[in-house]
Amino acid sequence: MGTRIMTGGTEKVYSAAEMWVEAALRTDGSLFTPGEQIWTSRWLGELHRRFLDNPDESKASFLDKLQRQLEGSPPEVYQLIGEVLYIHFLIVTTSNSADERQRIDTVLRWSQTPVEIPPKLVAAITPGIATPGTGFHMYRPFQVGLLIEFVEQWKEQDPGERERLLNEPWAFKEFLMGVRLHSRLLRDNQNTPRIQRQALLHLTYPDAFEAIVNLDHKEKIAKTFEASITEATEDVDQKLEQIRTALEAQYVSGDHFFYQPEIRAQWDDQYNPDLWGDFVIRARAYANSGRLASEEIDYKLEIGGKLAEARQSVLADVEGWGSKVKAGIAGNLIHPIEQSKFRTWVDKSPDDVLLALQAMWVGDDASMDERVRDFSELLPRSVSSGAGTRTTLMSVLLMGMAAEQYPPFRITLFDEAYRRTGYPLPESGANEVSLYDHALNFLDRFVEEALARELTIHNRLEAQSLVWAILQARDESSQDPWSNHKVAELAEDLLWASDYLQKIIEGLKDKGQVIFQGPPGTGKTYVAKRIAEWCKKYGGDFQIVQFHPSYSYENFVEGFRPILTEGSHAGFTLTNGPLRRIAKQAADNPDATFILVIDEINRGNVAKVLGELYFLLEYRDEEITLQYSGEGFSLPKNLWFIATMNTTDRSIALVDAALRRRFYFFGFFPDEAPIQGLLDRWLDKYDPSAKWVTGLVDSANKELGDRHLGIGPSHFMKRDTPLDERRVRFIWEQAVIPYIEEQCFGDEEKLKQFGFERLMGNPEEVQAEPSV
């Protein structure tokens, strides 16, 4: 049989495996600290006594239980279990070594004299060789236990026998398979760690044993190609050796030989090489684009990190766990309506939610099936209904366990992927457990198919992200309210040109706060509300406040308010204002946009109302101490401010340069975009017979001669009553003329120029072609 061709960095894995064989099997040395005695019968026996003969049957995590079991151990025991875990993880492909290294480092730090993993060995964790499947991770204590008991019994052999076994692969296999598991943890689970046995075979003898840890696959291959077996044997690996020798005359040799499409199609009856080949070609194109991490993986890892933090708070039942959970599920992985229903459940029934989440998140040893089943039993149908929808929610929550192992699920995404690849659909009426298990098995299959075509997919999250990208299931324009497509949709509804609205959104994304300035009736408040309502439509929220001369910091941020205490005694309580309330909402839901609309900002004493917010508006990444509560406070980046300013108001002079520097300003003036021609567009759409009103307004604005004093179109944009002459006259005399009187105070002759009869009687002005 040919020597393995090592690709994708696997040479680092095999090099680390050789170092382990030398340190642990040939000698009593150490993988992390060469020259020291770590893999000795003494320390193996001590680890056996503390870990294998003292099983922790609680629902705590694997590491939490292991820490309790090893408490008070000598430093050598802590280092030994760290090296055992390293070999356990070595077979597994992963996108990076961070998670595995963190687990090993955590164990090593329990020691009074901790050691570190050498950089060369850290680099070997990442490439991996196989995707062992869920059982390998679900039953980690048993896999790790097999390693310990194997080396223990190995040490019982005399040096000559050990050397013989290291020179004869088939004798080594006979010894490994003959290891009887005697510990309390494993004596009733002899077959559970069979994946670890297969991994040890390949790591120790990569040229003799295939890089296949799935025994069922080995047996299928042997049965399919039994005609190639010339020497009778019952050993499946010896059969594969003969089969490979025969097939290498026809097919290219190399790693993952039996997973080449043309070979796999023969032994796997569910395999369709053409469909999978096309799927992998598309995956490779996207993987090579350099966009996979930034567009599909990074944000999911961030969500997984938030949920991992929420998980720790839930398991410890510490204050604030609900906010962390709600922040963790924010984003586009769960539909906004489903998010809202779940958040409401958290707020209204925290005890029930806590119990359900603990059932989902407790311990590291529970299987995925157990977690989903237990959570599903406690999740009310009123909160989430439909197996597909419920599975989506549960999959996102499972990301708090390990995002790379438990990626997000969406039924339409996976059903389409099954059809594209010829993979069987789940059974009709499948429950949440079956749906998610089926999806995970599909992703494992995708990893194998890709690897057979020389595309390395490191874990399930990467596989899911490639599927998502291939099928374009992550529709940015449908989830992001500020995508070009969605902004254009809102602009069309406003009868605006989309480029001007896009500028406003760009200003909000850049600084986080803008001011709409212009004369009355130009739609400043209306547009601010529409933008705010638009963000709420996509999972965010908004509040509206109006500044006025008596409005204060205590109203806006926080302050003491009078209350009646028990016994009807007067007292005061510290109360949050609208700013703090919406800031908390934004912090709890970082993937949605929240907007605070401040109407007529210049009518209040802005410096007094905003207080220390002057600083925070410019430095969003920093925190400042609030003057009443004494708490640290910062402005979330997903909280935007839209303020309106009436340019005819005398108080505009009170808006100082400091405020102006912190806001972008957008003009709403009748003689320029986006307001210019707006009334004509509105009338053309809703009341074409009244288009003459455009000429009336344009004539008056020409007489005024000052864009800051112009008459805005909003006076006439009324959809409830047709704009006949009687209605227009009423609006003109009761709304427009009083406004003009204020501007022309003391100039009666000028005021006469704006009489309705005069303007209507001026054919040149009234019948002029309306501006567009």
N, C-alpha and C positions, 0 to 999 in steps of 0.2 A: 504494500500500500504506500502511495506517495506521501511525502512530507507535506504538512499543512502549509498553505500559502497564507500568510498573516496579513490582514488588511485592516484599515480603519483604526490603527493604534492598538490592535490586539496583541502585538508583540510585547507591549508593556505589561499586559495581563499575564502572558506566559512567563515573562521574566520574573514577575512577582511570585508566580506559582512555583517556579524553580527555587527561588530564594526560600520560600516556605518549606519546600521539601527538604532542602539542605538544613534549615534551622530546626525544624520540628520532627522530621522523620529520620534523618541521618544522624542528627546530634540532639542535644538537649538545649539548643541555643535559643535565640530570639530573632524575630523578624524586624522589630523596631530598633532594638539596641544590640547589634551583633557583638558577640563576645560574652554576653551575659547568659546565665542559665534561667530560662523561663519555661520552656516546654519540657519540664521534668515530671516524673511520676509524682513527686511530692506536691507540686503546685497543681497538677491536674487532679490529684486526689482531693486536695482542699477545695478546688472549684466544684468538683463533683458533689462533695458533701454539702456545700452551701447552696448551690444552684439546683442540681439535678435531684438530690435527695430531700430537698426542702421546697417543693413546689408551692408557689403562691397562687391560690385559686380565686383571688379577688378579681374585680373587673378593672383594676388599675392598668396603666400602660405597661408595656414590656420593660421599659427602662425604669419606671418607678418601682416595679416589683423587683427587678434585678438589683437596684440600689439597696432596697431593704434586705434582700437575701445576702448581699455581700458586705453589709455594714460591718466595719471593724476588721476587714480582711487585710492581710499583709500587702504591701505594694506590688509584689510579684503576681498576686492573684488578679489584681485590677489590670495589670499589664497583659496578663495571659488572656483574660476574657476580651480585652481590646483587640488582641491579635486574632483570636478566634472569630470575632465579629468581622474583622477585615477579610479573612478567607471566606466567610459566609457570603459577604457582599461581592466578592471578586468576580463571580460568574455573571452578575446582573448588568445588563446594559442600562445606562442612565445618561441624561443630557449633561449632567455635571456631577461632581463628587461631593457637592456641598452637604446634602442630606446625610449620606452615609458617613462622611467625615465628621459631621456634627455629632452623630450618634456615638461614633468611636471616641471622639475627643471628650464627649460628656462622661463616658465611662472612665477614661484615663484620668480625668480631673478629680474623680472621687478619691484617688490615691493621695496619700500625704506627700509622695514624691512622684508627681505625674511625669510621664514622658510624652513625646510628640511623634506623630507619624512622619517618617522621612519623606521629603518632597517627591522623591522618585516613586515611592509607593502611593502617595496621594494621586499622582498622575495616572496610576494604573487602575484606580477605581472606576474612572469614567467610561472607558471604551466598552468593557463587558464583552460577553460572548453570546449570551442567550437571554431570552425573555422567559423566565421560569414560570410565569403564571401566578394567579392569585393564591394558590395553595402554599407556595413558597413563602409568601409574605404573611399570610394568615396564621401559619403554624410555625412562626420563627423560633419559638423556644425549642420545638422538637428538632428543627433543622440544626440549630446551634448545638443542641444536646447530642445529636449524632456525631458531630465533629469531635466533641470532647470525649465521648465514649470510644470512638474509633482510635484516637491517638492514645488514650489510656491503654487499651488492649494491645495496641502496637508496641508500646513501651515494655510490655510483658514478654515480648519476643527477644531472643538472644540476638546480639549484633549480627551474627552470620545470617540468621534467618531474615532479619530486616533488610540486609543488603541484597539477599536473593530476591525478595519481594520487590525491591526497587529496580531490579534488573530484568524482571519477568512480569510483563503487564498482566498476563492471564492469571498468574499466581497472585498478583496484587488484587485483582478483581475478586478472586475466590476468597481471599482474606477479608476484603471490605464487605462483600455481601454476606459473609459468615459472621460478622460482628453481631453479637447478641446484646440487646439493650437492656441493661439490668437496673437502671435507676428507677426510682419511684415515678419520675416524670414520664419515662419512655417505655416501661415494661409492657404496658397495654397498648402501645402505639408503635409497634415494630415497623409497619409499612408507611406511616405518616411521613417520615423524612426521606422518602425514596428519591425525591428530586435532588437533595443534597448528596446522596450517594452517587447519582449520575454525574453531578457537577464535579465531585472529587475524582471520579474516573477520568474525565476529560482534562481537568487541571493537572493531574499528576502524569498522565500519559496522553498528551494531545494527538500524537501520531498513531496511537492504537485505538482510541475510542473517539467516536464522532462527537461533534459539538451539538449533541442532542440531549436535552435533559428530560424530554417527554418520552417516557417508556412506551406509551401507546403508539407514538409515531415510529419508534424503532420496530415495534412488532408489525405494524402495517407495512413498512418498507420490506421487512424480511418476508412477509407472506406474499407480497406482490411480485418480488423478484426471486422467488425460491428456485426458479429454473437456473439461476446463475450460481447456485450453491453446489459445488462439486464434491465437497467433503462434508459428510453428515455431521451435524453438531446440534446440540440443544441450546447453545449459548447464542443469544440474539446478537451480541456484539461481534462474535466470530462470524456469524452469518453476514452482518453488514460489511465486515472486512472483505469477505469473498465477493460480495455483490459489488462493492466499490471497485475492486480490482477489475472485475469484468466490465463494469460500465465506463471506467476511465478510458477504455479504448474508443468509446463513442462520444463521451462528453468531456468538457473541460474540467480538469481537477481544480480543487481549491476549497476554501472555507465554505461551510454550509452547502456542501456538494449536493446532498439529497433534497435541498430546497430550491434548486434550479427549476424554473418553470416547466421545462420539458420533462424533467424527472418527476417532479411533484405531481404533475398531471396524471401520472401513471399509478401512483400509490394512494392519492387522496381523492376519493370519489366526489368530494364537494368542491374540487378545484377546477376553476376555469381560467387557464393561463392567458387567454386573449383578453378577457375582461380585466383580470388583475394586472396584466401587462400595461394596458392603457391607463389604468388607475395610477399605477406606480410612475409611469412616464409623466403624468400630470403632476404628481406629487414631487417628483424630482425637479421639474421646472420651477415650481414654487419654492422648494427648499433652496435651490441655487440662486433664487432672486435676491436673497439676503434680507427679505422682509418677514420671514417666519417669526422670528423672536419678537420684533417690534410690533407687528400687527396682530399676532395670534397667541403668543405664549406669555410675554411679559405681564400683560394685564391679568391673565388668569393666575399666574404665580403670585401676583400682588393680592388678588382676592383670596387665594389659598392662605397666604400669610396672615391676612386680617382674620380669616376664620380660624386659623390655628391659634391666634391670640385670643379670639372669642372662646374657643374651646377650653383653653386653660382657665378662663374666668368662669365659665359654666361649670366645669368640674370642681372648681374651688368654691363655687357659689358666692363670688365676691360681688360687691355692689358695682353696677354699671355693665354687667354682662349683657343685658338686653340691648343697650346702645351699640355694643361691639358686634353683636350678632346682626343687628339691622344694618350696620355699616358694611358688614362683610358680604351680605347678599345683594348689595346695591350693584347696579351695572346692567349690562344687557344680557346676562346669562339667564335671568329669570324675567318673565314678562312683568312690566310695571304694575299691572293689576294684581298679579299673583304676589308680587313683593308687598304691595299695599295691604293685602289681606293677611299676609303672614306678620307684617309689622303690627297690624291691629291686634292680632292674636297675642303677640308678645306684650303689648301694652295692657290688654284687658285680662289676660289669663297667664301672668308670668309663672305661677307655680306649675301649671300644666305644661307650659313650654319648656321650663327648666327640666322637668322629668323626662320629656320626650327627647330633648337634646342630650341629656346625660345617657339615655339609652342608645343614642346614635354614636356618641363620642367617647364613651368610657372605655378604657383599656386599649391595648394594642393587639391583643390576641384574638379578639372576637372576629368572626368572619364578616365579610361584606353582607352576606345573606342575613346573618343575625342582626346586624346593625339596621339594615333597611326594614326588615320585618318588624323589629321592635319599635322603631320610630313610626312606621306606618300604622301600627295598631293604636298609637297615641295621637296621631295627626287627624283632627276632625275633618270630615268631608266638607263641612261648611267653610273651612279655611282653604282647602285645596281638594279639588275633585278631578276624577279622571286619572287613570293609571299613568298615562304619559306625562301629564302636568305634574303629578305628585313625584314621579321619578326624576323629573328635572330639578325640582326643589331639593330632593334628597341627595342627588348627585352633587349639587353645588355645596351643600352642607358637608358632604363627605370630603370635599377638597380641604377642609380643615384638618383632616387626618393626614393626607398626603396627596397633594394636587397632581403630582406626576403619576401616581398609581390610580387615583379615582378622578378622572377628568369629567367635565360637565356633559350632561346628556340632553339631547333634544330629539324627540321621537321622529319628527319629519326629517331631520338630518340623517339619522341612522337608517331609517327605512329607505331613503334614497340611496345611501351608500350600499346597502344590501343589494338593491336592484342593480346598481351600476357594476357590482363585482360578481353577481351571481350567488352571493352568500344567502343562505336560507333566512327567510323572515321568521321572527318569533311566532310562537303559536298564537292563534286567535284567542283573545281574552286573557293574555298573559298579565300577571300582576307586576308590581313594582320590582320585586326581587328578580323575576324572570327577565323583564325588559332590560334591566341594568346589567345583569350577568351576561345576557346575550350580546349587549353592546361591548362589554369588556372583552369577551371572547373574540369578537370581530376585530377589535383593535389589536389584540395579540396576533391574530392571523395576518392583519395588514403589516405588522412589523416583520413577520416571517417572510411574507411575499416580497416586501421591499428589500430585505436583506439578501434574498435569493437573486435579486436583480441589482445587487451592489449599491443599494441605497440604505444607509444606516439610519434607522429611526430609533432614538435612544430610549423612549419610554411611551406610555400610553397617552400622556398629555400631548406630546409632540405628534403622535399618530392622530389623535383627535383633532388637533389644530390643523394638520394637513388636510384631513377630510373636510373640515369646516371650510378651509380656503378653497379646496377643489370644487366643492358644491356651492360655493358662494352663499353659504348659509348665514354667515355673519353679515347681514345687510346693514352696512353702516348708515345708509340713508334712511332706513326705516327706524333706526334706534337713536340716531344723533339728531336732535332738533336743530342743530346749527350746521349741518352739512349744506353744501351748496344747493342741493336739490330741495331740501326742506326750507331753506331761507327763501329760495325762489317761490316756493309754494305760498309762504306767508306773505311775501311781497305782492304776489298776484292778488291775494285776498284783500290786501290793503290798497290795491290799485297803484302801487309804487313800482318804480324800476328796481330790480333786485340788487343792482350794484350799490345803490345808496344804503339799503338795508344791510347789505353785507358789510359795508364800512362800519356801520353801528355795531354789528356783532363782533367784528374784528377789534373795535375799540374796547368792547366789554371783555373780550378774551385777553387783550393786552393789559389794560389797566384795572379792569374790574368795575369801573364806574364811569358813567357818562352823564351829561346834562343836555336835555333838549331845551333850546332857548328860542323864543320867538313871541310874536304878539298873540293875543287871545284868539281862540277859534281856529288854530292851525293844527289841532289834533295831537298836541304833545302828550297829554295825559292818556288819550285814547290809544295812541301807538305804544306808549309805555305799558299800559295794561294788556294790550294784545301780545306783546313780546313776553310778558310775564305769564299770561295764560298759556302761551305756546310751550313754555318750558314745563309748566305743570302737566300738560298733555303727555309729556314724555318722562314722567316720574319725578319731576321737581315740584316746587311750590313757590308761592310769592305772598307778600303782604304789602299793603299800601298805607302810608301815613302821610299826613299833610302838615307841613310846618306853618306856624302862625306866631304872632308876637309873644303869646304866653306859653308856647311849647318849650320844654326844657330838657336838659340832660336826663333828669329823673324820669321824665315821660318816655324818652327815647331809648336809653341804655338800661339804667337801673336806678332805683331810689326807694326811699322808705315811704310807704303808703299807710294812711290811718286805717285801723281795723278795730272792731269790738272784740275784746278777749272774753274768756269765760267770766260770767258774772256781769256782762255788759260794761266792762271797763274799757276805756279808750287806750289804744296802743298803736304801735307802728310795726310794720313788717317789711322786710326787704323784698322788693318785687322786680322781676325782670321786665324790661320794656320790649317792644317789638324787635329791636335789633338783636338782643341776646337770644330771644326765642327763635328767630329764624336762623341765627348763626348756629345754634345747637342742631337744628334740623339739617343744615348743610353739612355740619361736621359728622353727623350720624349717617349721612347718605352722600358720600364723597363723589359718587359717579353720576349724580344728577345735578342739575343747575337750579339754584334758588335765587330769587330776585326780590329786593326790597325797593319798592317804588316810593320816592319821596316827592310828593306833589308840592309845587311852589316852594322850593327849598329856600329861595331868597327872602321869603316873608318871615322867616324865623331868625333869631340871633344865632347864625350858623356856628360861629366859634364856640358859643356857650353850649349849644345843643350837642355838638359832636365831641367836644372835650378832647380826650386822648385819642379819639378816632382819627384825628388829623394825622397822627403818626402812623396808625395802622393802615390807613388807606394807601399810604406810600410803601410801607414795609409789611407786606402780608405774611412773610415768613417769620416775623418776630412776634414776641408776646409782650404785653404790657400789663401792669397791675391796675385794676379798676379801683376807683376812688372810694366806693361804698363797700363792696364785698371784700375787697382786698385780694380777689382772685386773679390769677393770670388769665389773660384773654387775648386771643388772636382772631383775625378774620379769615375764615376758610376761603380758599381760592375759588371754590365753586359758588360763592355768594357774590352776586353782582348787585350794583346799585344803579338805578335809573332815576335821575332827578329831573324835574321840569322847572323852568324859570321863565316867567313872564317878563319880556323885555320892556313893556310899557310901565312896569311897576317902579315907583320911585325908589323902593328899597333895594334895587339892583346894585346900587352903589356900595351896599354893605357887604357884597361878596368880594372877599379879599383875594390877593394874589396867591396866597397859600392854598386856598381852595381851588382856584382856577388851575393851578399846577397839577393838582391831583385828579382832575377830571378831563376827559375829552368832551369837547362841546360840539353839538350838531345843531345847525340852524334849521328852524321851521318858519320860513318866510314865504309869503304869497307869490313873490316874484322870482323864486328860484326853486330848483328841485330839492326835495321831492314834492313840495306843496304846489308849485307852479303847474297849472293844468289839471290838478287833482279834481276840482269841482266839475270841470267839463267831462272828465273821464267817469266820474260818479254819475252825473246826470245822463250821460250816454248809455250807461248800463241800467240805471234804475228808473229814470224819469226823463226820457228823451224830449218830451214836449216842453220841458222847462229849461232847455239849454240856453234860453235867452238870459237866464239869471247870471250866467258867467259874464256876459257883457256888463250887466249892472254892477257887479262886484269889481270888475276890472276898472270900470270908469271911476268908481269911488276911490280905489287905491291910487289911481293916477292923480286924482285931486289931492289926496293926502300927501303924496310925495315923499313919504318916509317909510321904508320897509319895516322898521321897528314898530310902526303904528298901524300897519296894514290890517285889513279886514280878512279874517280867515274864512275858509270855505265851510268849516264845521257848522256854522249857523244854519246852513241850508241842506246839509246832508242828513235829512230826516226821512226815514223809510216808512214811517207810520201814516203820513198824510201827504197826498200829492201837492206839488208846489205850483198851485194856480196863483193868479195875481193877488187874490185876497190873502192867501197864506203868506206869500212873499212880502206883501206890504206890512202885514202884522209883524213878521220877524224883523223887518227893516226898522219899523218905527219903535218897537218895544225892546229890541236888543242892540241893533247896530247904531241907531242914532244916539242913544244914551252913551254908548262908548265913544262916539265921535265928539259929542258935546264935551266930554272930559278932556279930549285932546285939543279941542278948539276953544277952550274956556276963555271968555272975554273977547272973542273974535266972532261976532254975530254974522258978519258978512261972509266969512269963510264957511260958517256952519250952513248957510243957505245953499251952498253949492251941493250939499248932500241930501237935499230933499228928494223924496221918492218920486214925486211928480216931475221934478226938473230932470232927474236922471232918466226917467222913463220917456220923457218927451224929447230927448236928444238923440235923434236917429243916428247920427254919426257915431255916437258912442255905444248906444244900446244895441244897434244892429251889426256892430263890428264882429268880424269873425272871431269866435272865442279862441283864446290861446290854448295850446296843447302841450 
